[in-house]
Structure formats: structure tokens, C-alpha cells
Amino acid sequence: MSTPPEQTKVVVTGLGTTTPLGGDVAATWDALLRGESGVRVLDDEPWTEETPPVLGGRIKVEPGAGLDHQQRRRFSRSAQLAVTAAAEAWSDAGLDGASVSPHRVAVAVSAALGDMNAIINGWEALKERGWRRVPPMTVPMSMGNGSAAAVALMVDARVGVHTSVNACSSGTQALATAVELIRRGDADIVVAGGTEAPLHPLVLASFSAMRALSTRVDDPAAASRPFDADRDGMVLGEGSGILVLESERHARERGARIYAELAGVGITSDAYHMVQPDPEGAGSTLAVRAALKEAGVSPEEVAFYNANGTSTLPGDAAEAKTVRDVFGDGRGPAVTALKSMTGHTLGAAGALESIATILSLHHGLVPPTRNFERLDDGVALDVVHGSPLKLGDGQNIAVKNSFGFGGHNVALLFRSGTRSGRAGERTEGSGG
């Protein structure tokens, strides 16, 4: 494939997470490799007797311990998750105490819902106790930019606070925004990613009314089953994934460790339906092809594909068509779907899964898809399952794809400095 025009290289130097699998990157990564599940029955929620039991991926470690009193009072749960992950990413990038101009630092952090908890709780206070008892920070805590603003306060970012609300592709879109800011020369460093705290009864009831959620409450760990023939819907989760991105020049000048390059971005929209993806996967296909083209990479060079993989019947079927259309009807790249373990963290999902994609390239191991037992008839995908996939020497390219309600599609291509190509061998392990 032809080499794209010369442009500023954007690299990843810091990673931070809080997820249903662990309170930081190391714990989450280890759990992903083991194929663990963070899904459980949410039996501590204020459901009415008419509401059926539901499943969710609650974060494993509550954020309070790492926050000061003011942050706990003034930040929504979504913002608290974002600040927790951002603090880890900033430290991981070696920026604690570093001499960095705040006028060269930007933030791009997104969420699909803002924070529904804050606005609903404020409404309940108004109804039950009157307007004088409504928390004064209800509106700031519920705004879509609230989490990004909280992160900007933490890192003293002066270039701008950027929030793109793109439904379930919001976290992926935030990384694309970071790439644009750095390539334009507006910033040397962008703290970017996604966050979400959607486990409120109203949100869960809405998804349930759409018949989008799995009803496998008798076996929560087996409920999220991307690409499996017996999948019956998705499971919601909460969490945050934050990355530090820099221009390669800036990162090398300060001697930073580089995990990978974010080399290609593709953004399209289906204009098909508010909830359902285009069943032919046409928009998603165009997004993946655009990311490949921008990076100057051929489909044959992609080692693995980190799927959107929500475990819904139409979503997984459409994505399987995208993989087949981009990579051909043969074996194609290995496919992994991590919502099988974390649940669907909405606006955080694309960023969390991008972090896992980067770590897979960095360590040469691709986590398995949990609960995958039988592929749908006629869907030819090489789904990583049972145990992690060990990448071979030179396998250094991967694609992360995201869909979102409203027809949003964002595809990212990551490249590390040590690996490239097609799938290797499986390692020992259970993988769930």
C-alpha cells in the first residue's frame, strides 16, 4: 500500500483505567488475560417489585480513596472515574512533577450520557424535599463536559477541554480528537479517553425496554457473549479509560516510554437508524478502510481486530460483515471482544478497549473473548477464545473499531515498534 503524506506522528505514553475487572491497568489487564468476568446481578438497586432483576459490570474498586474531599463532593461519579484513570495515566507517562507548559496540554474526554445519576438524584430531591434541597452542583455534575473539565483541572490543561458525545463510540472519538489536536500543532500532550457511570435503574430500564439487555440473570458471568450463536443481548458496565497521547517529537525529547503509535483514524456515520446499525456494516467498513488508508497499511498486515462486539444479535452480525468485507472471506485477522468480560461501558468502552489493544501489541498477547462457544452459521471469524493469543515476531498492527447509537462509527489503527502481521499461537489458560 502507498505511503500516506508525511504528518506528525502521535504516540501513546500513558495508560489509566478503572473497570469492573480492576482498579488500575495492571489488575484489569491480568483479569482480561485470565478471561475473568466483572458482571453480576445488581441486587442493591432501588428497583420496584415490577422490575425484573438486571445485570451490570460495577467497578471493582470504588474511586473515593484517591480523591480529596472537594472532588468527592463536586465531581459526579462519571467524573470521579475519569479523574481516577487520568491520574494513573498521567503518572504512567512520567508527567508527575514534570516541567510541562499548561498551554501545550489539552483534554479530550467523552461520555455517552454525561452523568444521569446526578440529574435524576437532583430531580428526586426537588420532588421529595423542595427546591432548596437540590444539590447546587446538580447541573455542573450532569453536563456532558463535566468529566473532561474535572480532568483538565487535575492536569492544569489550558489548550482546551474537548467533549464529543458520540454515544458508544464517544471514547474512541475522543482519541481521534486528540490525534487531530496534536497533528494541527495545537498541543504537545492530550489527555484523552472515555468514562461512564450508567448503572442507574432508569438507564437500565430503558435498555431493557428496548430488549437490548441479556436476561441471563441465572448465570451473570456467561451473559455477555459477543459473536456467540446463543447471545441474547448486552450487559451494561461502568468504568473509565484514559490515555496520554503526545507528538512523537515531544515524547522522545523528554525521554518518555512509547507504548504504540495511533497511526490511523476513520470516522463515518450510517444515517440508517437511531439504534440499529446498518445490517450490511457499510459505514463501519468505510471507517476501518479509512483508518488503514491513513496509516498506509494493507488489510493483510493487521494482526488482530478488537471488535465493538456488544453481544447483541444485529450489532455483532453487522460487524462480522465489516470484518469479512475489509479483510476478505478467508480466515482474516484474529478477533477479540472484551465486553464479554467488562460489559458495555458505553462512552468508556472504546478507550478501555484501545488500552487493551495497545497492551496486546506491547506484550504480544491478545486477551480471549469470554463465553464464546459456537459461531453463528455463515459468520467466518477467527474469534480468540479459551486462552490468550500469542503474537509472533513482527506482529505490530491492530485495529480497534466502535459503533454508537445514531450510526456513529470510529476506527483506530495502532502500531507498535516490535510486531506486525497475522495471528500466531494460543497460550495455556482457561479464558472462561
C-alpha positions as CSV (number, residue, x, y, z in Angstrom):
1,M,0.0,0.0,0.0
2,S,1.2,3.5,-0.8
3,T,2.8,5.6,2.0
4,P,0.5,8.4,3.3
5,P,1.6,12.0,3.2
6,E,4.2,12.9,5.9
7,Q,2.4,14.1,9.1
8,T,3.1,14.4,12.8
9,K,3.2,11.0,14.5
10,V,1.0,10.6,17.5
11,V,2.1,8.2,20.2
12,V,0.7,6.8,23.4
13,T,2.9,7.3,26.5
14,G,0.4,6.8,29.4
15,L,-2.5,4.5,30.3
16,G,-5.0,4.6,33.1
17,T,-8.2,2.6,33.9
18,T,-10.8,1.7,36.4
19,T,-13.1,-1.1,35.4
20,P,-15.3,-4.0,36.6
21,L,-12.2,-6.1,36.5
22,G,-9.7,-4.0,38.4
23,G,-8.9,-0.6,39.9
24,D,-5.9,0.1,37.6
25,V,-4.3,-1.0,34.4
26,A,-2.3,-3.9,35.8
27,A,-5.2,-5.5,37.6
28,T,-7.6,-5.1,34.6
29,W,-5.0,-6.4,32.1
30,D,-4.3,-9.5,34.2
31,A,-8.0,-10.2,34.6
32,L,-8.5,-9.8,30.8
33,L,-5.8,-12.4,30.1
34,R,-7.4,-14.8,32.6
35,G,-10.8,-14.3,30.9
36,E,-12.5,-13.2,34.1
37,S,-15.9,-11.6,34.3
38,G,-16.9,-8.4,36.1
39,V,-20.6,-8.9,35.6
40,R,-23.0,-9.6,38.5
41,V,-26.7,-9.2,39.4
42,L,-27.4,-5.7,40.5
43,D,-29.5,-6.6,43.6
44,D,-28.6,-3.4,45.5
45,E,-30.5,-1.0,43.3
46,P,-33.9,0.6,44.2
47,W,-36.0,-1.5,41.9
48,T,-39.8,-1.7,42.1
49,E,-41.4,-5.1,42.5
50,E,-42.4,-4.9,38.9
51,T,-38.9,-4.5,37.6
52,P,-37.0,-7.7,36.7
53,P,-33.5,-8.4,38.0
54,V,-30.8,-6.9,35.8
55,L,-27.1,-7.4,35.3
56,G,-24.2,-5.0,35.3
57,G,-20.5,-4.5,35.5
58,R,-19.8,-2.4,38.6
59,I,-16.3,-1.1,39.0
60,K,-14.2,-3.4,41.2
61,V,-12.6,-0.6,43.3
62,E,-14.5,2.5,44.4
63,P,-12.9,5.8,43.4
64,G,-13.1,7.6,46.8
65,A,-9.8,6.7,48.3
66,G,-7.8,8.5,45.6
67,L,-9.9,11.7,45.7
68,D,-9.8,14.7,48.0
69,H,-12.9,15.9,49.9
70,Q,-13.8,18.6,47.3
71,Q,-13.5,16.1,44.4
72,R,-15.9,13.7,46.2
73,R,-18.4,16.5,46.8
74,R,-18.2,18.3,43.4
75,F,-17.5,15.6,40.9
76,S,-20.1,13.3,39.5
77,R,-19.5,9.5,39.7
78,S,-18.5,9.6,36.0
79,A,-16.0,12.4,36.6
80,Q,-14.6,10.6,39.6
81,L,-13.9,7.6,37.5
82,A,-12.3,9.8,34.8
83,V,-10.0,11.5,37.3
84,T,-9.0,8.2,38.9
85,A,-8.0,6.8,35.5
86,A,-6.4,10.1,34.3
87,A,-4.2,10.3,37.5
88,E,-2.9,6.8,36.7
89,A,-2.3,7.7,33.0
90,W,-0.5,11.0,33.9
91,S,1.8,9.2,36.3
92,D,2.4,6.3,33.9
93,A,3.5,8.8,31.3
94,G,6.1,10.1,33.7
95,L,4.4,13.5,33.9
96,D,4.0,13.8,37.7
97,G,6.2,16.7,38.7
98,A,7.5,17.2,35.1
99,S,8.1,20.6,33.7
100,V,5.2,20.8,31.1
101,S,3.7,24.1,29.8
102,P,-0.1,24.0,30.6
103,H,-0.5,26.0,27.3
104,R,0.6,22.9,25.4
105,V,-1.7,20.4,27.2
106,A,-5.3,19.6,26.1
107,V,-8.0,17.3,27.4
108,A,-10.4,15.2,25.2
109,V,-12.6,13.1,27.5
110,S,-16.1,12.0,26.5
111,A,-19.1,10.1,27.8
112,A,-22.3,9.0,26.1
113,L,-24.7,10.1,28.8
114,G,-22.9,12.8,30.8
115,D,-24.0,11.7,34.3
116,M,-27.6,10.6,34.6
117,N,-27.2,9.8,38.3
118,A,-26.6,13.5,39.1
119,I,-29.6,14.9,37.3
120,I,-32.0,12.1,38.4
121,N,-30.9,12.4,42.0
122,G,-31.4,16.2,41.8
123,W,-34.9,15.7,40.4
124,E,-35.8,13.3,43.2
125,A,-34.5,15.8,45.8
126,L,-36.7,18.5,44.3
127,K,-39.8,16.3,44.3
128,E,-39.3,15.0,47.8
129,R,-37.8,17.9,49.7
130,G,-38.3,21.1,47.7
131,W,-36.0,23.3,45.6
132,R,-33.9,24.5,48.5
133,R,-32.6,20.9,48.9
134,V,-31.5,20.4,45.3
135,P,-27.7,20.0,45.4
136,P,-26.1,23.2,44.0
137,M,-23.7,21.2,41.7
138,T,-26.5,19.2,40.0
139,V,-26.2,20.9,36.6
140,P,-22.3,21.0,36.5
141,M,-22.2,17.4,37.7
142,S,-24.6,16.2,35.0
143,M,-23.2,18.1,32.0
144,G,-21.5,16.2,29.2
145,N,-18.3,18.1,29.6
146,G,-18.1,17.6,33.4
147,S,-15.7,14.7,33.4
148,A,-13.4,16.4,30.9
149,A,-13.4,19.6,32.9
150,A,-12.5,17.6,36.0
151,V,-9.5,16.0,34.3
152,A,-8.4,19.4,33.0
153,L,-8.4,20.8,36.5
154,M,-6.2,17.9,37.6
155,V,-3.6,18.3,34.9
156,D,-3.9,22.1,34.5
157,A,-4.7,21.9,30.8
158,R,-5.0,25.3,29.1
159,V,-5.3,24.4,25.4
160,G,-9.0,23.3,25.7
161,V,-11.4,20.9,27.1
162,H,-13.0,18.8,24.3
163,T,-16.0,16.6,24.6
164,S,-17.6,14.8,21.7
165,V,-20.8,13.0,22.6
166,N,-20.9,10.1,20.1
167,A,-22.9,7.5,22.0
168,C,-21.0,4.2,22.4
169,S,-18.1,5.5,20.2
170,S,-17.5,8.6,22.4
171,G,-14.3,7.3,24.0
172,T,-12.9,6.3,20.6
173,Q,-13.9,9.6,19.1
174,A,-12.0,11.4,22.0
175,L,-8.8,9.7,20.9
176,A,-9.4,10.7,17.3
177,T,-9.9,14.3,18.6
178,A,-6.6,14.1,20.4
179,V,-4.8,13.0,17.2
180,E,-6.3,16.0,15.4
181,L,-5.2,18.4,18.1
182,I,-1.6,17.1,18.0
183,R,-1.3,16.9,14.3
184,R,-2.6,20.5,14.0
185,G,0.1,21.6,16.3
186,D,-2.3,22.9,18.9
187,A,-1.0,20.7,21.7
188,D,2.0,18.6,22.5
189,I,0.1,16.4,25.1
190,V,-3.5,15.4,25.1
191,V,-5.1,13.5,28.0
192,A,-7.9,11.6,26.2
193,G,-10.4,8.8,26.6
194,G,-13.9,8.0,27.9
195,T,-15.8,7.5,31.1
196,E,-19.3,6.3,32.0
197,A,-21.4,5.6,35.1
198,P,-24.7,4.3,33.6
199,L,-25.8,1.8,36.2
200,H,-28.9,3.7,37.3
201,P,-32.3,2.0,37.3
202,L,-33.8,4.4,34.7
203,V,-30.9,3.8,32.3
204,L,-31.1,0.0,32.7
205,A,-34.9,0.1,32.4
206,S,-34.7,2.0,29.1
207,F,-32.2,-0.5,27.6
208,S,-34.4,-3.3,29.0
209,A,-37.5,-1.8,27.3
210,M,-35.5,-1.8,24.0
211,R,-34.9,-5.5,24.6
212,A,-31.2,-4.8,24.2
213,L,-30.1,-6.4,27.5
214,S,-29.3,-10.0,28.2
215,T,-31.8,-11.8,30.5
216,R,-29.3,-14.5,31.6
217,V,-29.6,-13.5,35.3
218,D,-29.1,-17.0,36.5
219,D,-25.6,-17.0,35.2
220,P,-24.2,-13.4,35.1
221,A,-20.7,-14.3,34.1
222,A,-22.0,-16.1,31.0
223,A,-24.4,-13.3,29.9
224,S,-22.2,-11.2,27.6
225,R,-21.4,-13.4,24.6
226,P,-20.1,-11.5,21.6
227,F,-20.4,-13.4,18.3
228,D,-21.7,-16.5,20.1
229,A,-24.7,-18.1,18.5
230,D,-26.5,-18.1,21.8
231,R,-26.1,-14.4,22.7
232,D,-29.3,-12.7,23.8
233,G,-28.2,-9.1,24.4
234,M,-25.6,-6.9,26.0
235,V,-24.7,-6.1,29.7
236,L,-24.1,-2.6,30.8
237,G,-20.9,-1.7,32.7
238,E,-19.2,1.4,34.2
239,G,-15.6,2.5,34.1
240,S,-13.1,4.8,32.6
241,G,-10.1,4.5,30.3
242,I,-7.7,7.5,29.9
243,L,-4.6,7.7,27.7
244,V,-1.8,10.3,27.4
245,L,-1.1,11.0,23.8
246,E,1.8,13.1,22.5
247,S,3.6,14.1,19.4
248,E,6.4,11.6,18.8
249,R,8.9,14.5,18.8
250,H,7.8,15.7,22.2
251,A,7.7,12.3,23.7
252,R,11.3,11.5,22.5
253,E,12.6,14.8,23.6
254,R,11.6,14.2,27.2
255,G,12.7,10.5,27.1
256,A,9.2,9.1,27.5
257,R,8.4,5.4,27.1
258,I,6.3,4.9,24.0
259,Y,3.6,2.1,24.0
260,A,2.4,2.5,20.5
261,E,1.6,4.9,17.7
262,L,-2.0,5.8,16.9
263,A,-1.4,5.8,13.2
264,G,-4.8,5.8,11.5
265,V,-8.3,7.2,12.2
266,G,-11.5,6.5,10.3
267,I,-14.8,8.2,11.1
268,T,-18.1,7.7,9.3
269,S,-21.9,7.6,10.0
270,D,-24.6,5.2,8.9
271,A,-27.5,7.6,8.5
272,Y,-29.6,4.4,8.9
273,H,-31.4,4.2,12.3
274,M,-31.2,5.8,15.7
275,V,-30.5,2.4,17.5
276,Q,-29.8,-0.3,14.9
277,P,-26.5,-0.4,12.9
278,D,-26.7,-0.7,9.2
279,P,-27.1,-4.5,8.8
280,E,-24.6,-4.5,6.0
281,G,-22.0,-2.8,8.1
282,A,-21.3,-0.4,5.3
283,G,-20.4,2.6,7.4
284,S,-18.2,0.6,9.7
285,T,-16.5,-0.9,6.7
286,L,-15.7,2.5,5.4
287,A,-14.3,3.7,8.8
288,V,-11.9,0.7,9.0
289,R,-10.7,1.2,5.5
290,A,-10.2,4.9,6.1
291,A,-8.0,4.1,9.2
292,L,-6.0,1.6,7.1
293,K,-5.5,4.1,4.3
294,E,-4.4,6.9,6.6
295,A,-1.8,4.7,8.2
296,G,-0.6,3.3,4.9
297,V,-1.4,-0.3,6.0
298,S,-2.9,-3.1,3.9
299,P,-5.5,-5.5,5.4
300,E,-3.0,-8.3,5.3
301,E,-0.7,-6.5,7.8
302,V,-3.3,-6.4,10.6
303,A,-2.5,-8.9,13.4
304,F,-5.8,-8.6,15.2
305,Y,-9.1,-6.7,15.4
306,N,-10.5,-5.6,18.7
307,A,-14.2,-5.6,18.0
308,N,-17.1,-3.4,19.1
309,G,-18.7,-6.8,20.0
310,T,-21.7,-5.8,22.1
311,S,-23.3,-9.2,22.2
312,T,-26.5,-8.0,20.5
313,L,-27.9,-10.0,17.6
314,P,-27.9,-7.2,15.0
315,G,-24.7,-5.5,16.1
316,D,-22.5,-8.5,16.0
317,A,-23.9,-9.7,12.7
318,A,-23.2,-6.3,11.1
319,E,-19.7,-6.2,12.5
320,A,-19.0,-9.7,11.2
321,K,-19.8,-8.3,7.7
322,T,-17.4,-5.5,8.2
323,V,-14.6,-7.8,9.1
324,R,-15.4,-10.0,6.1
325,D,-15.7,-7.0,3.7
326,V,-12.4,-5.4,4.8
327,F,-10.3,-8.5,5.3
328,G,-11.8,-11.0,2.9
329,D,-13.8,-14.2,3.2
330,G,-10.8,-16.2,4.4
331,R,-9.5,-16.5,7.9
332,G,-8.8,-12.8,8.4
333,P,-7.2,-11.3,11.5
334,A,-7.9,-12.7,14.9
335,V,-10.9,-11.1,16.6
336,T,-11.3,-10.3,20.3
337,A,-14.3,-8.8,22.0
338,L,-13.7,-7.6,25.6
339,K,-17.2,-6.6,26.5
340,S,-17.6,-10.3,27.2
341,M,-15.8,-9.5,30.5
342,T,-16.4,-5.9,31.3
343,G,-19.9,-5.4,30.0
344,H,-20.6,-2.5,27.7
345,T,-19.3,0.7,29.3
346,L,-20.8,2.9,26.7
347,G,-18.7,6.1,26.2
348,A,-15.8,4.5,28.1
349,A,-15.7,1.3,26.0
350,G,-13.7,2.5,23.0
351,A,-11.0,4.0,25.2
352,L,-10.8,0.9,27.5
353,E,-10.6,-1.4,24.6
354,S,-8.0,0.8,22.9
355,I,-5.9,0.5,26.0
356,A,-6.2,-3.3,25.8
357,T,-5.3,-3.2,22.1
358,I,-2.1,-1.2,22.9
359,L,-1.2,-3.6,25.7
360,S,-1.7,-6.6,23.4
361,L,0.8,-5.1,21.0
362,H,3.1,-4.2,23.8
363,H,3.1,-7.6,25.5
364,G,2.4,-9.8,22.5
365,L,-0.7,-11.3,24.0
366,V,-4.4,-10.8,22.9
367,P,-7.0,-11.5,25.6
368,P,-9.6,-14.1,24.8
369,T,-13.3,-13.5,24.2
370,R,-15.2,-14.9,27.2
371,N,-18.3,-17.1,26.7
372,F,-17.6,-17.8,23.0
373,E,-18.7,-21.4,22.3
374,R,-20.3,-21.5,18.9
375,L,-20.1,-19.1,16.0
376,D,-23.2,-18.1,14.1
377,D,-23.8,-20.1,11.0
378,G,-22.3,-18.3,8.0
379,V,-20.1,-16.0,10.0
380,A,-16.5,-16.7,9.3
381,L,-14.5,-15.1,12.1
382,D,-11.4,-16.2,13.9
383,V,-12.5,-15.4,17.4
384,V,-9.8,-15.6,20.1
385,H,-11.3,-17.7,22.9
386,G,-10.3,-20.2,25.6
387,S,-6.9,-18.7,26.1
388,P,-4.9,-15.6,25.1
389,L,-3.4,-15.5,21.6
390,K,0.4,-15.1,21.5
391,L,1.5,-12.8,18.7
392,G,4.6,-13.7,16.7
393,D,7.6,-11.7,16.0
394,G,6.9,-8.7,13.8
395,Q,3.1,-8.6,14.5
396,N,2.7,-5.0,15.4
397,I,-0.6,-3.7,13.9
398,A,-4.1,-3.8,15.3
399,V,-7.5,-2.2,14.6
400,K,-10.0,-1.1,17.3
401,N,-13.5,-0.5,16.0
402,S,-16.5,1.2,17.7
403,F,-20.2,1.7,16.8
404,G,-22.6,4.1,18.5
405,F,-26.4,4.8,18.6
406,G,-27.2,7.2,15.8
407,G,-24.9,5.4,13.4
408,H,-21.5,6.7,14.7
409,N,-18.5,4.6,13.5
410,V,-14.9,5.3,14.7
411,A,-12.0,3.0,13.8
412,L,-8.5,3.4,15.1
413,L,-5.3,1.7,13.9
414,F,-2.4,1.2,16.4
415,R,1.1,0.2,15.6
416,S,3.9,-0.8,18.0
417,G,7.6,-0.8,17.2
418,T,8.2,-4.5,17.5
419,R,5.4,-6.6,15.9
420,S,3.2,-7.0,12.7
421,G,1.1,-9.4,10.6
422,R,-1.4,-12.2,11.2
423,A,-2.3,-14.4,14.1
424,G,0.2,-16.6,15.9
425,E,-0.4,-19.3,18.5
426,R,-2.6,-19.8,21.6
427,T,-1.1,-19.8,25.1
428,E,-2.1,-22.0,28.0
429,G,-5.0,-20.8,30.1
430,S,-8.7,-21.1,30.7
431,G,-10.1,-17.9,29.3
432,G,-13.5,-18.5,30.7
